[in-house]
Amino acid sequence: MNVPPVRHSPAASSPDDLLVHAIGWFDGRFGYNVHTRGLFDALSRRLPVVATPIYVKSGPVEEDKAAVATLFRQRRTATIALIYGSLTTVLDGAAGIRIAYTVWESTRLPDDWYEPLAKADRIWTATAWGKRVFVANGFDADRVDVVPEGVDPSLFHPAVPPTGAFPAEPFKFLAIGRWERRKGMAELVQAFDREFGDRDDVMLVLAGLYANRRDLDLGAELRTLDLRRPHRIRIVPPVDTHRTFAGIYTACDAFVSPTRAEGWGLPVIEAMACGLPTIVTGYSGPTEFIGEHAWRIDHRLIPVDEPYFERADGDLGLWAEPDWRHLRHLMRELFENRGAARIRGLAGSAHVREHFAWDRAAAIAEQRLRRLLSKS
């Protein structure tokens, strides 16, 4: 039997007997990967954390659960699975209090999430909006806690040297997200192309388009949009590490995310941390942290019209339809008032780095764990 690694700093060697067994996607550069590393690395500076990595759907879960139960049986333990709701079955048979930590985007949950989540002792999610979704789907509000995600202020901040991949001019809007309907990337490209004319010295930089999209033929997708000025679109190829994005943010002048729904909005908070004036749909996850520092795109709620998850009743819930004319207005505003936008962007950077660092998320998680384990 292999002993799972225990992540902790000397500060985490507290005199009490608490232990966290963390199960999740530690490796990778996408949202859940960054979330898992950010939260549990910060939490390990406060409490001992045993880490079990999962690769897609496999990993040493059963072995590590058995090792924790045997080697740390004198400790008060919480097992946290930070993963899709359908996969929180990994909590079955785990030691101590079992916590399913997950996020979602629609107002309805997939069918295969209900049974696994119902078996967990607690459900954690990242935002107050997300908690309302779980409660509306039948989960007891007293079992659902909000533990926010965060940002690494040592990595994402306005002083990060910009990548040399882009020239200083022209003015650059940046969007990071998979090429899919939920992210609104195609509509963003069209809105940008229609708003800015030949006299506007401006570029739209797109990154993260290929995340889990090996089938994507981006050239074909762009050709269907009948763009007037396709040369103004710059595509960033897939990056090797998440850290690479920091210099991409600071190389650009503004960030835009016309998303239809987000569980949190990792690129949004990272862009804000880097000081970029940020335009984002005023709905779902990002409303947890943007405050008055971002430009909110008007929207209306409509039924989800892309079946990206399964429900037997066919009701996929609601998401936002951004007001594309308002998006164009906001992009024009930032382009023409870049000095004032920069000041507001730097205020947003201070806001998210102070109030939404991973260390604060870990402090909230620790507080909730201590309350739960004090009753066990």
Secondary structure, DSSP 4 states (H G I P E B T S, - for coil): -PPPPEE--GGG--SS-EEEEEEE--SSSSHHHHHHHHHHHHHTTTS-EEEEE-BTTBSSHHHHHHHHHHHTTTSEEEEEEES-GGGGGGGTT-SSEEEEE----SSS--GGGHHHHHHSSEEEES-HHHHHHHHHTT--GGGEEE----B-TTTSSTTSPPPTTS-S-SEEEEEES-SSTTTTHHHHHHHHHHH--TT--EEEEEE-TTTT-TT--HHHHHHTT--S-GGGEEEPPPPSSTTHHHHHHHHSSEEEE--S--SS-HHHHHHHHTT--EEEESSSGGGGT-TTSSEEEPEEEEE--S--S--TT----EEEEE-HHHHHHHHHHHHHTHHHHHHHHHHHHHHHHHHSBHHHHHHHHHHHHHHHHHT-
